[in-house]
Amino acid sequence: MTFTAQDKVNWLYGITCAFIVLSAILLYFELYWVYLIPAALAIILTAFFRLHYLLLFITFCVPFSVNINDVGGGFGLILPTEPLIFGAMVVFVYRVFLTQEYDKQILRHPLTIAIIFYLVWTLITAILSELPFVSFKNLLMRCWYVIPFYFVGVQMMKYRKNFIRFAWLYAVPLTGIIIYTTVRHAGHNFDERFGHWVMEPFFNDHTSYGAMITFFIPILFSFFYKKDWNITAKILVGFIFSFFLLGFVLSYTRAAWVSLAAALVLWFFIAFKIRWWIISLFALLIGVSFFSFQTEIMQRLEKNRQDSSGNIAEHVKSITNVATDASNLERINRWNSATKMYLESPITGKGPGTYALLYAPYQHSSDLTIISTHSGDLGTAHSEYFQALSEQGTPGLIAFLAIVFFIFARGIPLYYKLENPEDRRYLMAVILALFTYLTHSFLNNFLDEDKAAVPFWFCVALITALDIYGKRKSDNPGTIKS
């Protein structure tokens, strides 16, 4: 949408007059919420004239957002972010529809095509869902995360400063949450049992909290190497980074620890240019070894009866306890339920967003744990992959895996081709950050929450932006700007 200087002046006068009249009327009737109108108008004007500023403001709000389970009519809402994200999506779609302008390079990119397929299949499965109302709500939720933070995000990430802004605007408030959580946890002597909920109300539990701390560790680490920052800025990075490491350890999130270790392995492969055929052979050998010795492996795992513990070494050991650890056993219960749901509807699944409402009857008595419920009211499949399989069938899982594939199939080769060292550093950081989440998502799923969805899609957008606009070695000048 193009506005002339006179148009902007006219809009300003019109809005000001309307606000004065409306304020007078509402104050007369003692409706004092009128004082919220200026903030609302500021947000609306920002959305129309500086949409990227609104997305950055939302990013800052995300760590502080709170999930309200029922705001009326059975609707849940994450405040204050979801209404703002929905508004950003509407404004962007309206602008594109009005101007018929959007960079076709973005639309032709393999990652974009995979994302569009993902959304289209979500629409199809929502239509065929066992609970259509629930599935269309889920479809809308996916759209309001993907459309602003990926499709607008790619245009934003043409400028390096926007990536830096995004990282700081999420990391700084998250540092505040880490301090808040650590202080509360200290009041309980850092007992592991209290570590599951002391981050409330900002995070629902320690798993999502640990996942997002882990996500930003590679990004913050990349800032240590930013040459144009002075020593004061580097000290600030070190201060924040130390809090992230503290939060990472005290989150007692085993999946986060595994995901960071996996990211370090991936960094080693990328940094030392290990050939992909060697990596594939290594993965194949692991797979063959597991299936060849699965009986012996399972017998060994069943002997491990170390439950979750405040002792770090014991807590790490409990990761492989599939005999008595209730958390591990409950995941197996959820995965088995998801598999049964998938086998009933292997093509379309049960419908987006329906797992939590439908999995209860699929639980087998032998899988139930001390934390299971017969009513099945304790959440999701604890895996992005099993959730996609049960809710959207084989094509749904393929759609999600296609996004995962192109993140690394485009991102990793691009790392070696980019000329600018800063671009390469940020690309490596987001590849590792995304890998921590995608590894973690074998055991948990958070892409239906703003805490994970906003940084995830912003980082995917950076890969696409660098792939399209970044300057390659022995190439024509790119369009990535500072």
Secondary structure as UniProt FT lines:
FT   HELIX           5..28
FT   TURN            29..30
FT   HELIX           32..36
FT   HELIX           37..49
FT   HELIX           51..61
FT   HELIX           62..64
FT   STRAND          66..68
FT   TURN            73..74
FT   STRAND          77..79
FT   HELIX           81..99
FT   HELIX           104..108
FT   HELIX           110..127
FT   HELIX           132..146
FT   HELIX           147..152
FT   HELIX           153..156
FT   TURN            157..158
FT   HELIX           160..186
FT   TURN            187..190
FT   TURN            192..193
FT   HELIX           194..196
FT   TURN            197..202
FT   HELIX           206..222
FT   HELIX           223..225
FT   TURN            227..228
FT   HELIX           231..250
FT   TURN            251..252
FT   HELIX           254..271
FT   TURN            272..273
FT   HELIX           276..292
FT   HELIX           294..303
FT   HELIX           312..317
FT   HELIX           318..320
FT   HELIX           326..344
FT   TURN            346..348
FT   TURN            352..353
FT   HELIX           355..358
FT   HELIX           360..362
FT   HELIX           365..367
FT   TURN            370..371
FT   TURN            374..375
FT   HELIX           384..417
FT   HELIX           421..440
FT   TURN            441..443
FT   TURN            447..448
FT   HELIX           450..469
FT   TURN            473..474
//
